Amino acid sequence: VKGATLIGDGPTALRHVRLIGNDMRMDEGIGTCGKNGQGVPVGVGQPTLLIDGLTVGGAGV
């Protein structure tokens, strides 16, 4: 799904995780996180999740 909006908040979504896939993968790119001109490299990745009650919206969804 591209251009979708997830409605809710992180702590609530985490309480509603029902299944966690065995397809953990890290993104190959490297991002940065920083403040006041200082940055540190960060990585991002996760397995597929099934989350009960998650509202997904957007055009064509």
N, C-alpha and C positions, 0 to 999 in steps of 0.2 A: 504494500500500500504506500503510495507516494502522496505527499501533501496532506497527510492526515493530522488531525489534532487530537491529542489524548487529554481527556478532561478528568481532573482529580489531583491527588497529591501523593507524593512518594510513600510516606508512612502507611497510608491507607492501602495503596497498591501492594506494598510488601506484605501486609496482613492477609491479602486475598490471593497470594500466589498458591496455585494448586499443583502445578507440575513444573519441573525444571528439566530441560532437555540435556542430553549428554553431548551437545555440540558446541561446547565452550570454544570461543574463538576471539582472539584479540585483533583489533583493526591494525592493518599494516602501517598506517600513517602515524605520525607523531604530532601531537598537539602541544600547546603550552597553556599553562595557567599562571596568572601573575597579577601583580598589583603594584602600582606606583613605578612602572617601568622595569620591575624585576619579574622574571619568568622562570619557571621550571618545566622540564619536559614531562608530559603525562601520556599515559596510554588509556585506551578505552576498549572494553569488550564485555561480553556476557553470553550465556547460553540462551536459547529460546525459552521463554516463559509462558505459561498459561495463567492468566490472571482473571479470576471471576469478577464480573460486574464492571469491567473497565469500559468506559464510554469512549468510542472512537468516532470522530466526525471529520467532515471535509467534503469538498466537491467530488461527486462521483463515487462516494463510498456507500 
